[in-house]
Amino acid sequence: MNSPLLMVKVECYAGYRGEETPRRFYIGKRCIEVTTVLDRWLAPDHRYFKLQGDDGGIYILRHDTIAHHWELTMFDRTSESGLV
């Protein structure tokens, strides 16, 4: 059984090659600034970004290149980040 994905609003920076890179994203009204892009990879219909947020969390965001929407596919926040 597939778990539902959380839709998020993402603000991106478009570099000189026109590639969009997330700079901040919103989960509801909560804004999370991207401090580091840890990894990125492509799938046939999606682009994935593994990010570290300003809250110390690690996130994977997926961009559906056909439907043009963003989804949060993974979140991890360890006790080492100082957050509970």
N, C-alpha and C positions, 0 to 999 in steps of 0.2 A: 504494500500500500504506500503510495506517495504522500509525503507530508506537504501541506500547503506552503507556498512561499509568501513572504511578506513584501508587498509592494512598497517602494521607497521613492522619494523625490531626490534626484541627484543633480547637483550643479557641477559642471565640468569646465576644464580648461582645454581649449583646442590649440594644440601646438602648431608649429610651422608646417607640419605635414597634414594637418587637419584631423589628427587622431584625438579623440576626446578622452581625457583623463579625469576621473572624479577628484574634486577638490573639497567638497563637503556634501553631506547628504542628510536627509531628514527622515526620522522615524516618528510619524505623527508630527507633533510640533517641536520635537527635540532635534536640535542641530548638532551634528558631529562633524568636526573639521578633520580632514585627512592629514595626518602628519607624515606618513610614509606610505608609498606604494611598494609593497613587499614583493609582489609578483603579478604577472598578467599572462593570460593565455587565450587562445582562440578555439572555438568549436565551430561547426558549420553554420549554425544560426545564432550563436551567442558569443559575447566577449566577457571574460571574467577578470575581476580585479581583486587581489588579496591586499587589504589595506589595514593600516594601524590608525585608529582614531585618537583624537585628543583626550579621550576618556581612558586610554590604555587598552581598549578592546581591539581584537583582531576580527575583521569582517571580510566576507567574500560577497561581492556584489556581482550580479549577472545582468548584462545588458542584452535584451532581446533585439537583435538588429532588424528583424522583420516587423515586429509589433511596436518597436521603439519605446519600450518601457524597461524599468529597472526593478530588480528583485534582490532582496537580502536572502542569500542561501545559507550563510553560516555566520555565527557569532561566537567568539570565545573570549572570556575575560578571566584570567587566572588571578589567584590571590597575590602573586608577585607584583601585580600592577598597583597594589595598595588599595584596591577597591574591593568591596564585599559583593 
